[in-house]
Amino acid sequence: MVDFTVAIRAYNAQKRLPDVLERLRLQINTEQINWEIVIVDNNSTDNTAQIIQEYQANWPKDYPLRYYFEPEQGAAVARQLTIKEAKGTFIGFIDDDNLPTPNWVAAAYSFGIAHPKAGAYGSEIRGEFEVAPPENFKKIAPIMAIVDRGDKPFRYDRILPPGAGMVIRKQAWLESVPNRLFLKGPVGTSLTVKSEDIEALSYLKRQGWEIWHNPEMCIYHQIPKWRLERQYLMDLCRGAGIGRHHIRMIAFKPWQRPLIIPFYIANDLRKVILHLIRNYRILKADNIAACEMQLFLSTLFSPLYIWKQHYLARSQSPVVQKKTAKFEPLLINTSTAKSN
């Protein structure tokens, strides 16, 4: 039996992974814990695989370092492979730019044992910035997986922790989370849709599992200069907002959803209008104000985006393709005629 698995999704991480692995090598108070490390290479194009092989050659046998390759890019897909391959009762997710403190593994495992109803629990996440962030950065910090939620553990109610530094009980995940999440999360360097971690936690919560904050677990999230540039922050907030409708609907039964959607739309529209009234003079100059507006707008239009994605997924399903197969030659011929 393995008590704990540290799971790392790596994408073009040859420069970042060594720091993460060295932090894991220096973990303390793990003598009584049977643990392992699983790295999923999410179709990297650099020397990530070579770096991992070099570490494997000299890695302690007490806590094995295992490597897997996932050709389909997407944080959600990589995480599902980790769930499949992890042998631990608990699985702790660390991104390739997260540096855990020396007691992270021990604190994560002991918290799970002490809270048998916890399906998942998040870490304290501190930013390690290459350059100083804007003064009002705290308004969007959680979207970048930086959370300071106090020094006492508590049970989450309305909000949920980010995926970085999150620990899940494997049993809870297998019982509650679909084999394929709807939100893919970051795909390579694309941030079109985020929040796949919140989607998974929403399923856990719906099944009655508790979600906690554990301040004894702490990681440092490395933030390079380019991740504080306006365009990146705007893309980040757009990706966070666009999946919110899907996440919200998880908590409701199908018959309840048509009744509750208008209330969400009205409230999201209210936020957009109020933010525009309060900040219209500074939206061009203030990056954080612009990012908040982008988050509110993408949340407002999230239902349209999600409905479109559901329609496309349905139209591409084998059943629908089989029903429409007899029309394919006509469509192909029409397309060819137009191109000529």
C-alpha positions in Angstrom: 0.0 0.0 0.0 1.2 3.5 -0.9 0.0 6.2 1.5 0.6 9.3 -0.6 1.4 10.2 -4.2 2.8 13.6 -5.3 1.5 14.2 -8.8 3.2 16.7 -11.2 1.9 17.7 -14.6 4.9 18.9 -16.6 4.8 20.8 -19.8 8.1 22.1 -21.3 9.5 22.1 -17.8 13.2 21.3 -18.2 14.2 24.5 -16.5 11.5 24.4 -13.7 11.4 20.7 -12.7 14.9 20.5 -11.1 13.9 23.0 -8.4 10.6 21.1 -7.7 12.3 17.7 -7.5 15.0 19.1 -5.2 12.3 20.4 -2.9 10.7 17.0 -2.8 14.0 15.3 -2.2 14.4 17.4 1.0 11.0 16.6 2.5 11.1 15.9 6.3 9.1 13.8 8.7 8.2 11.2 6.0 10.0 8.2 7.6 6.6 6.6 8.5 4.9 7.5 5.2 5.0 5.2 2.2 5.0 7.7 -0.7 5.9 8.2 -4.4 6.2 10.8 -7.1 4.3 10.5 -10.4 5.2 12.9 -13.2 3.0 13.2 -16.3 4.8 14.7 -19.3 1.9 16.5 -21.1 3.4 16.3 -24.6 6.5 18.5 -23.9 8.7 19.5 -26.8 11.8 20.3 -24.8 14.1 18.0 -22.8 11.6 17.4 -19.9 11.7 13.6 -20.4 15.5 13.6 -20.4 15.7 15.7 -17.2 13.3 13.2 -15.5 15.4 10.2 -16.7 18.5 11.8 -15.3 16.9 12.2 -11.9 15.5 8.7 -11.9 19.0 7.3 -12.3 20.0 8.7 -8.9 16.7 8.9 -7.1 16.1 7.4 -3.6 14.3 4.1 -3.7 12.3 5.0 -0.5 10.0 7.2 -2.6 10.0 6.1 -6.3 10.0 8.6 -9.1 7.7 7.4 -11.9 7.3 8.9 -15.4 4.3 8.8 -17.8 3.7 10.5 -21.1 0.3 11.9 -22.1 0.2 12.9 -25.8 -3.1 14.7 -25.5 -2.5 18.2 -24.1 -4.7 19.5 -21.4 -4.3 19.8 -17.6 -7.6 17.8 -17.1 -6.4 14.9 -19.3 -3.0 14.8 -17.6 -4.7 14.8 -14.2 -6.9 11.9 -15.1 -3.9 9.8 -16.1 -2.3 10.6 -12.8 -5.4 9.4 -11.0 -5.2 6.2 -12.9 -1.6 5.5 -12.3 -1.2 6.9 -8.7 -1.0 4.2 -6.0 -1.5 6.5 -3.1 -4.5 6.8 -0.9 -4.1 10.5 -1.2 -2.8 12.4 -4.3 -1.2 15.8 -3.9 -1.1 17.9 -7.1 1.9 20.2 -7.6 2.5 22.1 -10.9 5.9 22.3 -12.4 6.3 25.8 -11.1 5.2 25.1 -7.5 7.9 24.7 -4.8 6.6 22.9 -1.7 7.9 23.7 1.8 9.9 20.9 3.5 7.0 19.5 5.5 4.4 19.6 2.7 4.1 15.8 2.2 3.9 15.1 5.9 1.4 17.9 6.6 -0.7 16.8 3.6 -0.8 13.1 4.7 -1.5 13.8 8.4 -4.4 16.2 7.5 -6.1 13.6 5.4 -5.8 11.0 8.1 -7.3 13.4 10.7 -10.2 14.4 8.4 -11.7 11.2 7.0 -14.7 13.1 5.4 -12.4 15.4 3.5 -12.5 14.5 -0.2 -10.0 17.3 -1.0 -8.1 20.1 0.7 -6.0 22.9 -0.5 -2.7 24.5 0.4 -1.6 28.0 1.4 -0.1 29.3 -1.9 2.4 32.2 -1.8 3.6 34.0 -4.8 7.3 34.1 -5.6 7.5 37.0 -8.1 10.2 37.9 -10.5 9.1 41.5 -10.4 6.7 43.2 -8.0 3.0 42.7 -8.9 0.6 45.7 -9.1 -0.6 47.1 -5.8 -4.2 45.8 -6.4 -3.1 42.4 -7.6 -4.8 40.7 -4.7 -8.1 41.2 -6.4 -7.2 38.6 -9.0 -4.5 36.7 -7.2 -6.7 33.5 -6.6 -7.2 33.2 -10.4 -3.4 32.8 -10.6 -3.5 30.2 -7.8 -2.2 32.4 -5.1 -4.3 32.2 -1.9 -3.7 33.6 1.6 -6.6 32.3 3.7 -5.3 32.5 7.2 -3.4 30.2 9.6 -6.4 28.1 10.7 -7.9 25.2 8.9 -11.5 25.6 7.7 -14.1 23.9 5.6 -14.9 25.6 2.2 -18.4 26.5 1.6 -19.1 28.8 -1.4 -15.6 29.1 -2.8 -13.2 26.3 -3.6 -9.3 26.1 -3.6 -7.3 26.1 -6.8 -5.7 22.9 -8.1 -2.1 23.9 -7.4 -1.2 22.3 -4.0 -4.5 20.5 -3.8 -4.7 17.0 -2.2 -7.5 14.6 -3.1 -8.6 11.3 -1.6 -8.4 8.9 -4.5 -11.5 7.0 -3.4 -13.5 10.2 -3.3 -12.4 11.1 -6.8 -13.1 7.7 -8.3 -16.6 7.7 -6.7 -17.5 11.3 -7.7 -15.7 12.7 -10.7 -16.5 11.7 -14.3 -13.8 9.9 -16.3 -13.6 12.8 -18.7 -14.0 16.4 -17.4 -15.9 18.8 -19.6 -13.3 21.7 -19.0 -9.9 20.8 -20.3 -7.9 23.4 -18.4 -4.7 24.9 -19.8 -3.7 23.2 -23.1 0.0 23.7 -23.7 0.3 27.5 -23.2 -3.3 28.2 -24.1 -5.7 29.5 -21.4 -8.9 29.3 -23.5 -10.7 27.5 -20.6 -9.4 27.1 -17.1 -11.1 25.9 -13.9 -10.9 22.1 -14.6 -9.8 21.8 -11.0 -12.9 23.6 -9.7 -15.1 21.4 -11.9 -13.6 18.3 -10.2 -14.0 19.7 -6.7 -17.6 20.6 -7.5 -18.4 17.0 -8.3 -16.8 15.9 -5.0 -18.8 18.5 -3.1 -22.0 17.4 -4.8 -21.4 13.9 -3.6 -21.1 15.1 0.0 -17.4 15.1 0.4 -15.9 17.9 2.5 -13.4 20.4 0.9 -10.9 22.0 3.4 -8.1 24.5 3.6 -5.0 23.3 5.3 -2.6 26.1 6.2 0.1 23.7 7.3 0.6 22.8 3.7 2.4 25.6 1.9 3.8 26.0 -1.6 5.5 28.9 -3.4 4.1 29.6 -6.9 6.8 31.0 -9.2 5.5 33.9 -11.2 7.9 35.2 -14.0 7.7 38.7 -15.3 5.7 37.8 -18.4 2.8 36.4 -16.4 2.1 39.8 -15.0 1.8 41.4 -18.4 -1.6 42.7 -19.4 -2.4 40.3 -22.2 -1.6 37.2 -20.2 -3.6 38.4 -17.2 -6.6 39.2 -19.6 -6.4 35.7 -21.1 -6.2 34.2 -17.6 -9.3 36.0 -16.5 -11.1 35.2 -19.7 -10.3 31.5 -19.3 -11.4 31.5 -15.6 -14.8 33.1 -16.4 -15.8 31.2 -19.5 -16.2 27.9 -17.7 -18.2 29.2 -14.8 -21.6 28.4 -16.1 -20.8 24.7 -16.4 -19.3 24.7 -12.8 -22.4 26.4 -11.4 -24.8 24.0 -13.0 -23.1 21.0 -11.4 -24.8 21.8 -8.1 -28.3 21.8 -9.5 -30.5 19.0 -10.9 -31.4 19.2 -14.6 -35.0 20.4 -13.9 -33.6 23.2 -11.6 -31.2 24.7 -14.1 -33.6 26.5 -16.4 -35.1 28.2 -13.3 -31.8 29.3 -11.8 -29.9 30.4 -15.0 -31.8 33.8 -15.3 -30.9 34.8 -11.8 -27.2 34.1 -12.5 -27.3 36.1 -15.8 -29.0 39.0 -14.1 -26.4 39.1 -11.3 -23.5 38.8 -13.7 -25.0 41.6 -15.8 -25.3 43.7 -12.7 -21.6 43.1 -11.9 -20.6 44.2 -15.4 -22.6 47.4 -15.2 -21.4 48.4 -11.7 -17.8 47.7 -12.6 -18.1 49.8 -15.8 -19.7 52.7 -13.9 -17.0 52.6 -11.2 -14.0 52.1 -13.4 -14.7 53.2 -17.0 -12.1 56.0 -16.7 -9.3 53.7 -15.7 -10.0 50.5 -17.7 -7.4 51.3 -20.3 -4.6 52.2 -17.9 -5.3 49.9 -14.9 -4.5 46.3 -15.8 -6.3 44.8 -12.8 -9.5 46.8 -13.4 -9.4 45.6 -17.0 -8.9 42.0 -15.9 -11.9 42.2 -13.5 -14.0 43.5 -16.4 -12.8 40.7 -18.6 -13.7 38.1 -15.8 -17.2 39.6 -15.4 -17.8 39.7 -19.2 -16.6 36.1 -19.8 -18.7 34.9 -16.9 -21.7 36.7 -18.3 -21.3 35.0 -21.7 -20.2 31.7 -20.2 -23.7 30.1 -20.8 -23.4 30.8 -24.6 -19.9 29.3 -24.8 -20.9 26.2 -22.8 -24.0 25.6 -24.8 -22.0 25.9 -28.0 -19.4 23.4 -26.7 -22.1 21.0 -25.7 -23.7 21.3 -29.1 -20.4 20.7 -30.9 -19.6 17.7 -28.7 -23.0 16.2 -29.4 -22.8 16.8 -33.1 -19.4 15.0 -33.2 -20.6 12.0 -31.1 -20.6 8.6 -32.9 -24.4 8.4 -32.6 -25.0 11.7 -34.3 -22.4 11.0 -36.9 -24.0 7.7 -37.7 -27.4 9.3 -38.2 -26.0 12.0 -40.5 -23.7 9.7 -42.4 -25.9 9.6 -45.5 -25.5 13.4 -46.0 -21.7 13.4 -45.9 -21.0 12.9 -49.7 -23.3 15.8 -50.5 -21.5 18.1 -47.9 -18.1 17.0 -49.3 -19.1 17.7 -52.9 -20.6 21.1 -51.9 -17.4 22.1 -50.1 -15.3 21.0 -53.1 -17.4 23.0 -55.5 -17.0 26.1 -53.5 -13.3 25.7 -53.2 -12.9 25.4 -56.9 
